[in-house]
Amino acid sequence: MELEQYLKRIGVADIKPPSLDFLTELQNSHMLSIPFEDLDIPDRDKIVLDLERIYQKIILIIRGGFCYELNGLFHWLLTSLGFKVDMLSARVFNHERKDLGPEFDHITLLVHLDKKYLVDVGFGDSFCKPIEMPSGECEDISGHYRVYNMDNNNFEVRRKGANGWFLEYSFTITPRQFSDYNTMCDFQQDSPTSYFRTRMKCTIATPTGRITLSNNSLTVTENGKKAKTEVKNENEFYLLLKKYFQIELS
């Protein structure tokens, strides 16, 4: 894997010593450059937690990925740049069922500087800059987020809505290995109960909002205003995928 090629992919020109400013630049640039997408699920191509394979897909072929791919690769980038980073297990809150997913449902990152910071480039529509631990918050174009310290090892990420703070996911700060996520990565692709098998989605942050493409709609958000249009058929979906995300699927 080539560090310089990765930095070029996300539009970062200069390598700097580890710092909060550089970490913020890397996370924000990553969110603006590489989309969250699950286009290989359920039957296009098997997603395997192999960093060389993920690097080929996201950096060289110019694709996106889902959480294990994006945060797994970002972990490699950060550690290669001299940051100390832990992989953490997170459980995503399902707002329809009102419950949390299983352990390793999501991967997020903890970066150790003078303080500790939660960093995540793999949750889709989410915060674009680090959140200070154990109970910090941030506000950017995507929204207003806060970390809640539930006890010594358990935390929650919540996002501010019209009627209060809504749970996004819970996580522990126990360090994990990339291979620990293999079983859940397979589950997300293979289980008929996985929501990844029910749709195709591609979404990316922009300087003024976000662009999201799903099976049946395209949503462009600019400065808090959403414009949603219908996607009429599969051919139109692929045309929009190329237009807005520069992704061409074989």
C-alpha positions in Angstrom: 0.0 0.0 0.0 1.3 3.5 -0.9 0.8 6.2 1.7 1.2 9.0 -0.8 -1.4 7.5 -3.1 -3.9 7.3 -0.2 -3.2 11.0 0.7 -3.7 12.0 -2.9 -7.0 10.2 -3.0 -8.3 12.3 -0.1 -6.7 15.6 -1.3 -4.1 15.9 1.5 -0.9 17.4 0.1 1.5 17.5 3.1 2.5 15.0 5.7 2.7 16.6 9.2 3.5 15.4 12.7 0.6 13.9 14.6 -1.7 16.6 16.0 -5.3 17.4 16.5 -5.2 19.9 13.5 -3.7 17.3 11.2 -6.1 14.6 12.5 -9.1 17.0 11.8 -7.8 17.7 8.3 -7.4 14.0 7.6 -10.9 13.0 8.8 -12.7 15.9 7.1 -10.8 15.4 3.8 -11.6 11.6 4.0 -15.3 12.3 4.5 -15.4 14.8 1.5 -13.5 12.4 -0.8 -14.5 8.8 -0.2 -18.2 7.8 0.0 -19.9 5.3 2.3 -21.3 2.7 0.0 -22.6 -0.9 0.2 -22.9 -1.5 -3.5 -21.1 -4.8 -3.4 -23.8 -6.2 -1.1 -25.6 -8.5 -1.5 -24.3 -10.3 -4.6 -21.8 -8.2 -6.6 -18.5 -9.0 -4.7 -17.6 -10.5 -1.4 -16.2 -8.0 1.1 -13.2 -9.5 2.9 -11.3 -7.8 5.7 -8.0 -7.8 3.9 -6.3 -4.3 3.9 -4.5 -4.8 0.6 -7.7 -5.8 -1.1 -9.6 -2.9 0.5 -6.8 -0.5 -0.5 -7.1 -1.6 -4.1 -10.9 -1.1 -4.1 -11.1 2.3 -2.4 -7.8 4.0 -3.3 -6.9 2.6 -6.7 -10.2 1.7 -8.2 -11.8 4.9 -6.7 -14.7 3.3 -4.9 -16.1 3.7 -1.4 -16.9 1.1 1.2 -18.8 0.4 4.4 -17.7 0.8 8.0 -15.2 -2.1 8.3 -13.5 -1.1 5.0 -13.4 2.6 5.6 -12.4 2.7 9.2 -10.1 -0.3 8.8 -8.2 1.5 6.0 -8.2 4.8 7.9 -6.7 3.1 10.9 -3.8 1.9 8.7 -3.4 5.5 7.3 -3.3 7.1 10.8 -0.9 4.5 12.2 1.4 4.9 9.2 1.4 8.6 9.9 2.5 8.1 13.4 -0.8 8.3 15.3 -1.6 5.9 18.1 -5.0 4.5 17.3 -7.3 1.8 18.8 -10.1 0.0 16.9 -13.3 -0.1 18.9 -16.4 -2.2 18.8 -19.7 -0.3 18.4 -23.4 -1.2 18.4 -25.6 0.7 16.1 -29.0 1.9 17.4 -32.0 0.9 15.2 -34.5 3.6 15.4 -37.3 1.5 14.0 -36.8 -1.4 16.3 -35.6 0.8 19.2 -32.7 -1.5 20.0 -28.9 -1.8 19.6 -27.2 -4.2 17.3 -24.7 -6.9 18.4 -21.1 -6.3 19.4 -18.9 -5.6 16.4 -21.9 -4.2 14.5 -19.7 -1.2 13.7 -16.1 -0.3 13.9 -15.0 3.1 15.2 -11.6 4.6 16.2 -10.0 6.1 19.3 -6.9 8.3 18.6 -4.5 9.1 21.4 -2.9 12.5 21.4 -2.5 14.8 24.4 -6.2 13.9 24.9 -8.2 11.0 23.4 -10.5 11.6 20.4 -13.3 9.6 18.8 -12.8 9.4 15.0 -15.1 7.8 12.5 -15.1 7.9 8.6 -17.3 4.9 8.2 -20.8 5.7 9.5 -22.1 7.6 6.5 -24.0 10.7 7.5 -22.0 11.5 10.6 -19.5 13.9 12.2 -16.6 15.1 10.1 -14.1 16.0 12.8 -12.8 14.3 15.9 -14.8 14.4 19.2 -12.9 14.8 22.4 -13.3 12.0 24.9 -14.8 11.2 27.3 -17.7 13.7 26.9 -16.9 16.1 24.1 -19.0 17.4 21.2 -18.7 18.8 17.8 -20.8 20.7 15.2 -20.2 20.7 11.5 -22.1 20.8 8.3 -23.5 17.3 9.0 -25.0 18.2 12.4 -24.3 18.5 16.1 -22.9 15.5 17.9 -22.0 14.6 21.5 -20.3 11.7 23.3 -21.9 10.6 26.5 -19.8 8.8 29.1 -22.1 6.1 30.5 -19.5 4.5 32.8 -15.7 3.8 32.7 -15.8 1.7 29.5 -19.2 2.4 27.9 -20.0 5.5 25.8 -22.7 6.7 23.4 -22.6 8.9 20.3 -25.8 11.0 20.0 -26.9 13.5 17.4 -29.0 16.5 18.1 -32.5 16.5 16.5 -35.6 18.7 16.7 -36.7 17.0 19.9 -33.4 16.3 21.7 -30.4 14.1 21.4 -30.9 10.8 19.5 -28.6 7.8 20.0 -26.5 6.9 17.0 -24.4 4.1 18.4 -22.9 2.9 21.7 -19.2 1.7 22.0 -16.6 0.5 24.5 -13.0 1.6 24.6 -11.6 -1.9 24.8 -9.0 -2.1 21.9 -9.8 -4.7 19.2 -8.1 -6.4 16.3 -9.2 -6.1 12.7 -9.9 -9.8 12.5 -12.4 -9.5 15.4 -14.9 -8.0 13.0 -14.8 -10.9 10.5 -17.9 -12.7 11.8 -20.1 -9.5 11.8 -18.7 -8.5 8.4 -19.9 -11.8 7.0 -23.2 -11.4 8.8 -23.9 -8.0 7.3 -23.5 -9.5 3.8 -25.0 -12.9 4.2 -27.8 -12.7 6.8 -31.4 -12.2 5.4 -32.0 -10.0 8.5 -29.2 -7.6 7.5 -30.5 -4.2 6.3 -27.5 -4.1 3.9 -29.2 -6.8 1.8 -32.4 -4.7 1.4 -31.0 -1.7 -0.6 -28.1 -0.2 -2.4 -26.8 3.1 -1.0 -24.0 5.6 -1.7 -23.5 8.8 0.3 -20.8 11.4 0.6 -20.3 14.6 2.6 -19.9 17.9 0.6 -18.7 21.3 1.9 -22.3 22.5 2.0 -24.1 19.2 3.0 -24.4 15.8 1.6 -25.4 13.7 -1.5 -27.1 10.4 -1.0 -28.2 7.9 -3.7 -30.4 4.9 -2.9 -32.3 2.4 -5.0 -35.3 4.8 -5.4 -34.1 8.3 -4.6 -31.4 10.9 -4.9 -31.2 13.4 -2.0 -29.0 16.5 -2.3 -28.6 18.5 0.9 -27.2 22.1 0.7 -27.0 24.3 3.8 -29.8 22.4 5.5 -32.2 22.3 2.6 -33.0 18.9 1.0 -33.9 18.3 -2.6 -35.2 14.7 -3.2 -35.9 13.2 -6.6 -37.1 9.8 -7.6 -34.8 7.3 -9.3 -36.9 5.7 -11.9 -35.0 2.6 -12.9 -31.7 0.7 -12.6 -30.1 2.5 -15.6 -30.8 5.9 -14.1 -29.3 4.7 -10.8 -26.0 3.8 -12.5 -26.0 7.1 -14.4 -26.4 9.1 -11.2 -23.8 6.9 -9.5 -21.3 8.0 -12.1 -22.4 11.6 -12.2 -22.2 12.3 -8.5 -19.7 9.8 -7.2 -17.5 8.9 -10.2 -18.3 5.2 -9.6 -18.8 2.9 -12.6 -19.8 -0.6 -11.7 -19.0 -3.5 -14.0 
